[in-house]
Amino acid sequence: MRWCKGLHNPLNRMNSVRLEPSLKLAYVIGVMFGDGSVSFRKSGRSYKYRIRLKVVDREFAEEFKRCLEALGLKPSLRLERDRSRCDRWCVEANSNMSF
């Protein structure tokens, strides 16, 4: 009933990604061919996609985060500390898709 009245939308949990040609999208694609990674996992009737970048350079990670935000995602930025490696900045965003 709330959906019919326009008070609730069951699709609000899905991130709609803006894939129109832009400099931000070109930057994200370039990063993915370089240092980034994309993965997905199937869970029941939905897929969970993840895009991630792990780098030493903080400015690089922050710019990647800004580009993902411009595409409509909600990325997180955190510092990963590891004794066996140098500390790295990790940018990660997730998106769900149902079928």
C-alpha positions as CSV (number, residue, x, y, z in Angstrom):
1,M,0.0,0.0,0.0
2,R,2.8,2.4,0.8
3,W,4.4,1.7,-2.6
4,C,1.2,2.5,-4.4
5,K,0.9,5.8,-2.5
6,G,4.5,6.7,-3.5
7,L,5.8,6.6,0.1
8,H,8.1,3.6,-0.3
9,N,10.0,2.1,-3.2
10,P,11.3,-1.5,-2.8
11,L,14.1,-0.9,-5.3
12,N,15.7,1.9,-3.1
13,R,18.4,-0.6,-1.9
14,M,19.9,-1.0,-5.3
15,N,22.5,1.5,-6.5
16,S,21.8,2.8,-9.9
17,V,25.1,3.4,-11.7
18,R,25.4,6.2,-14.2
19,L,27.3,4.8,-17.2
20,E,27.0,7.7,-19.6
21,P,30.3,8.5,-21.3
22,S,32.2,10.9,-19.0
23,L,35.7,11.7,-17.8
24,K,34.9,10.1,-14.4
25,L,33.8,6.8,-16.1
26,A,36.9,6.8,-18.3
27,Y,39.1,7.3,-15.2
28,V,37.4,4.3,-13.4
29,I,37.8,2.1,-16.5
30,G,41.5,3.1,-16.8
31,V,42.1,2.3,-13.1
32,M,40.4,-1.1,-13.6
33,F,42.8,-2.0,-16.5
34,G,45.7,-0.9,-14.3
35,D,45.6,-1.5,-10.5
36,G,41.9,-2.2,-9.7
37,S,39.8,-5.3,-9.5
38,V,36.2,-6.3,-10.1
39,S,34.5,-9.3,-8.6
40,F,31.0,-10.7,-8.2
41,R,29.2,-13.3,-6.1
42,K,25.9,-14.9,-6.8
43,S,23.6,-15.3,-3.8
44,G,20.2,-16.8,-4.5
45,R,18.5,-14.7,-7.1
46,S,20.8,-11.7,-6.8
47,Y,24.4,-10.8,-7.7
48,K,26.7,-8.7,-5.6
49,Y,29.4,-6.8,-7.5
50,R,32.5,-5.3,-5.9
51,I,35.0,-2.8,-7.4
52,R,38.2,-2.4,-5.4
53,L,41.5,-0.5,-5.5
54,K,44.4,-1.1,-3.1
55,V,47.3,1.4,-3.5
56,V,50.0,3.1,-1.5
57,D,49.3,6.6,-2.8
58,R,46.5,8.3,-0.8
59,E,45.7,11.0,-3.5
60,F,45.2,8.3,-6.1
61,A,42.8,6.4,-3.8
62,E,40.9,9.6,-3.0
63,E,40.5,10.5,-6.7
64,F,39.2,7.0,-7.5
65,K,36.7,7.4,-4.6
66,R,35.5,10.7,-6.0
67,C,35.0,9.2,-9.4
68,L,33.0,6.3,-8.1
69,E,30.8,8.7,-6.2
70,A,30.2,10.7,-9.4
71,L,29.0,7.4,-11.0
72,G,26.4,6.9,-8.2
73,L,28.2,4.4,-6.0
74,K,28.9,4.8,-2.3
75,P,32.6,3.8,-1.9
76,S,34.5,3.4,1.4
77,L,38.1,4.5,1.9
78,R,40.3,2.9,4.6
79,L,43.9,2.4,5.4
80,E,45.0,-1.3,5.6
81,R,47.9,-1.8,7.9
82,D,50.0,-5.0,7.5
83,R,53.3,-5.9,9.1
84,S,54.5,-8.0,6.1
85,R,53.7,-5.3,3.5
86,C,53.6,-1.5,3.4
87,D,50.4,0.2,4.4
88,R,47.9,0.5,1.6
89,W,44.8,2.6,1.0
90,C,41.7,0.5,0.0
91,V,38.7,2.0,-1.9
92,E,35.8,-0.4,-2.2
93,A,32.2,-0.1,-3.5
94,N,29.5,-2.7,-3.8
95,S,26.3,-2.9,-5.8
96,N,23.5,-5.5,-5.8
97,M,21.5,-6.7,-8.8
98,S,18.5,-9.0,-8.7
99,F,16.9,-10.9,-11.6
